[in-house]
């Protein structure tokens, strides 16, 4: 990987790194705001913060159906393995 040796290219790369760090600062700020909003919603509506975050992520990614399917699969496996539900006694593996 070539490291820029001339001043112009090094300055260009430094500018790119500065842009990246500026983006990171904005991301940190947005994360802090999300955390504050979740805390306010949790207090005001007495809902679980983790569930509110999951709902917000599904809304953001527009993947409710996928999230529901993953949850349904998790529930099925959990109940089958740990609770013995959904087991057909006539089905031999």
ABEGO torsion letter per residue (X at the ends): XBBBABAAAAAAAAAAAAAAAAAAAAAAAAAAAAAAAAAAAAAAAGBBAAAAAAAAAAAAAGAAAAAAAAAAAAAAAAAAAAAGBGBBAABBX
